[in-house]
Amino acid sequence: MKRILVTGAAGLIGGEVCARLVAAGHTVTALIHRNPEVRGNDGAPVATAETLACDIAQDRLGLDAATFDRLARDHDLVIHCAATIRFDLTDEEYARTNTQGTANVIALAQAGGAGLLHVSTAYVCGRRDGVILEDDPLPASGSFANGYEASKAAGERLVRDCGLQWAIARPGIVLGEYDSGRIRHFDALYLAFKLMAEGRIRKVPAGADATLAFVPIDHVAAGIAAIVAQWERAAGGAYHLVPSRPLPMRDFAAGIGGVEGLHVPALVDPSAFDAHDLPPLERRLHSRVSALYASYFQRDPRFDDRRFRALTGIEPGPADKAYLSRLIGFCVDQGFLLAGDNRAVDA
């Protein structure tokens, strides 16, 4: 069993990873930022050995020297889950948290000689379509769709050059559990999804062959725990945590309309889409929300995960219509989507 330090332990991925590591018998120290609660995706508190507040963007993670040295000395492995996943920040803000923050976590691992498992994103492939292999080189700067992707790629480069035993986990677009659709809280893409489903965003620029690499949180957390269990074999590799098949964008749009009271967004050829033609409210919502995810609605990367499957023996399920239906059903049951009683606004 390992002594493991997890950053971002109060987040969706970090909390579920902690829950699975504790259940497997590891000793887990949780580093959190503002939210003090470390919970699994089922909402249950996780019995970590210690929970400490920190700020990964600061030198020594904002910890005093004695605490920093103790954490470095007392852990075999650092799992770096902490990151900002917002898509509306400046390059400087991304660099501070996702890139410099990774450098600061690397310094902690280096101080004690711990291994480092870095949680990145499959979308460090940038704007590429087609088959994306786990050992493909990272694209050059300027090849990314947004600052988030660029900052995560920069973090990966730091990890590869850190001189430690390292591995990189690359999830797709993380959503609810595979069998139930359950998610502990709704954020990121769920907000755009809500506006589409409730008819507040009715037109979405989307590629005819675009796909979405929706991946269940339980597959991601189980995958990270499996990489830990196979650490000596895993070290030095990057691993895609993705569905066996992505969800076509057209199925995403049509699936929303499978629930009475929800609205099917119209998919518009990006070359023919002009946000200035939208009604005023929809135009504002587009610029604030859906435009942030526009590139994901226009790409078709096919993430190959054969290295991950060979390492762990885990076979992911597809991001198909049935999975989307379970996600929508959970959203409706929780009152996040107001099916059957929507009032779309046309102003």
N, C-alpha and C positions, 0 to 999 in steps of 0.2 A: 504494500500500500504506500501511496505517496503523500507527501506534505505539499499541498497545492495552494497557491495564491491566485485568486481570481479577481481581476479588475472589472469594473462595470457590473458587479455582482447583483445590484438591485434592478438591472435592466431585464428585458424580456428574455433574451438569450442567456445572459449571465445568471439570472435566478434559476432557470431550468437546468443549466449546466451544473450549478452548485448542488441542486437537489439530487441530480443523478450521481454526482461524484460522492456526496455524503452517503447515499444509498449503497454505493459500491464499496464503502469502507475507507475512503480516503479522508485525511484530515484537511479541512478546507478553511482557509482564511479569506474573508470577503472584504474587498476594498470597494467602498461606495462613495458617492459624491454627495448629493443633497438628500436623496431618498434613503432613509435608514433601514427600510424593510427588504430583506432578502427572501423572496418567495418563489416557489415553483410556478409553473404555468397553471396549476390547479388552484393557486392562491394560498396554499399552505405554507407557513413559515418554514425556513430551512435551518436546521440545527448546525450552523457553522461553528467552528472552534473559536473564531474571533471575527468581529466586524469592526472595521476602522474607516473613518471618513478621510478622504484625501482629495487631491486635485491633480490629475495626471499632467496637466499643462504646466505645472510648476516644477522647479528644480526639487529633487528628492520627493516628488509627488506632494509637496507641501507638508511633509512630515518632518519632525525633528530628527536630528542625526542619529540619536540612540534607537528610535523606533525604526527608521530606515535600515540601519545596520542589523537590527534584530530580524526584521522581515527577510532581508537578503540572506542572512545566515541560516534561518530556520526552515527554508522551503526548497524542495527538489525541483519544482516546476512552477512556472508562471503562465497562466492563461490570460491573455490580454483581450478582453471583450469590450472594454470601455471605448466609446467613440461617439461622436455626434453623427446622427443619421439624418439630420435635417438637410433639405435641399435648397435652402434660401439664405445661406450664409455667404460671407465674403471669402475670398481666397485666404486672407490672413486668418480668419476665424477657423477655417478648416485646417490650415497649417498648424495653428496653435494647439488644437485638440487632437486631431487625427495623425499628424506627422510628428510634431515636437512631443506630443503626449506619448507616442510610441517610443521615441528616443529616450524619454525619461523612464519608461517602463523597462526598456532594454538595459538602462544603467542599473536599475535595481537587480535584474537578473544577473548581469555581469558581476555585480558586487559580491554575489554569493555563488556564482558558477551554476545557477539553475538553468534548466531547459526552458525554452520559450515557445509556447503554442499561441500563435497570433491569429485572431479572428478578423478576416478581411472581408471581401465581397467577390463573388464571381464576376462582377461587372468591372473589375480591373482590366478586363479585355478591351475596354473602351468602346468605340463605335463599331467594332468588327461584327460581322454576321458570319453565319456558317459554323462549322465545327470548331470549338475552342478546347484545346487540350490542356490538361493540368500543368504540363511542363512547357507550354508555349511561353516565349519571352514576353515580358511586359511591354506594351506599346510605348512609343516615345511620348514625351510631354507634348500636349497640344492635341492628342488623339482621343481625349476623354470627353464625355458628354456634359460633365459638370465638375465642379470643384470637389464634391464628395469623392467621386471615383479617382480623381487625380491625387487627392490626399491619401487615400487608402493604398494606391499604387506606390506612392512615395514611402509610406510606412513599410510596405513589403520590402522595398529595396533596403531600407535600414535593417530589417530583420535578417535578410540574406547575408548582410555584411557584418553581423554583430559578433561573429566568432564563437557563438554558443551552439549547442544542439538546438535546432529550431524546426518547427513545422508550421504550415499555414493552412488554416481552414477557410474555405471560400463559400459561404452560403449564397443561394440565390435570393429571391424576394421572400422574406420570411413572413408567413401568415399562420393561421390557426392549425391546431392538431389535425392529423390526417383523418382519423375516424369520426371526430366530433365537431371539428371546426373551431374548437375552443381556443380563445386567446385571452390572456389576463387583462390586457387593456388595448384600446384601439388607438393607433397613431399612424403616422406616415401615410402609406398608400390607402389605408382604410378611410382616411378623410376624403380623398378624391373619389373613392368608390362610393361613399355615402352621398356626395353631391350629385354624382351621376345617377345613382339608383333612385334618388328622390326627385329627379327631374330638374335640378337646379343648374346642372351642366348637361346640355343636351347634344352638343356637337363636340367630337373629340378627333383631332387629327391623328390618324393611325395608318400605318403601312398595311398594304393588302396581305402581306405574309408575316406580319409581326407576331411575335410570341412573347409570353410572360413566363419566366422561370419561377413560378410560385412554388415554394417549398415549405412543408409543415415544420413548425417549431420543434416538434418531437423528433423528426428526422435529423434536424440540425444538432440538437442537444445530444441525442444518442450518438451521432457521428463524432462529435467532439469528445465525448466520453470514450468512444471506441478508439480514437486516435491516442488518447492518454493510455489506454490499456495496452496498446501496441507501440508504445513510445519509441523503443529502440529501433524498430523497423520503420516507424513513421518519420523519424528525424531526417531532415533534409528534403522533404517533399511538400508540395502544395496539393490540396485535396478539395475537389468540388463537392459541395453539399447541395444537391440540386434534385429536381424530380427526374424520373425516368423519361418523361416527355413533357415539354412545356405546354402551356395552354395557349392556343391560338387567340389572338386578340378578338377575332370575330366571335369565338365561342364565349369569351369573357363578356362581351356586350350582349349577346343573345341570352346568356345565362341569367343576367339580371332580370330580364323580362319574364323568366320562368316563374316568378313569384307574383301573385296578384297584387297590384298596387304599386309595384316598382316599375321604373321606366327604362326602356332600352335606349342607350345613347346612340346617336347616329355617328358612324365612323366616316370621317371625311378624308379624302386624299390630302396629305399635307401640303402639296403644291397648290391646292385649291382653297386651302383654309386661310381665312383672314379674321383674326380676333376682332378687328374693328367692325365687322359685320354683325357681331353678336349683340343681343339686347344688353343694355347697360349693366344690369346686375350680373348676368352670365359672363360678360366681359371681365368684370372685376374678379369674379370667382375663378375664372380661367387663369388670369394673370397671377393670382395669389396661390392657387392650388394646382389645378390640372396642368398648367404649363410647366410646373416644376418636374412633372413626370413624363412630359411629352416624348422625350427621347426613348423611353422604355416602351411606349406604345408604337414605336416606328422601327424597332430593331428585331432581328431574328437570330440571336446567338444560340448555338446548340452546344451546351456545356457537356463535355465528355467526362465521366466520373469513373472510368475503369480502374484508375489507380486506387481511388478510395474503396471501391467495391472489392478489389483484390486484397487490400490491407485488412478490411473489417468484415467482409462477408455480408455486409448489409446491402439489401436491394431496395432502392427507393420506389415508391409508387408514382404513378403519373399525375400530373396536374391536369386532370380532365374535368369534364362537365359535372361528374358526380362529386368530385372534391369541391368544386366551386359551389355546388348546391349545398353542401354541408357547411361551407363557410358562410353563405348567405343565411342559411337557416339559423346558425348560431347568432349572427348579427340581429336577425329579426327577433329571436327569442329573448335576447338581452335588451331589446328596445333601442339598439343603436341604429337600425334601419326601421323606419316607420311604415312598414308595408300595410297597404289597405287604407291608410289614412293620411296620404301625402297631400301636400298643398304646394305644388310647384309654383315658383314665382316667375312671372314673365316680365317684370318691370325692367 
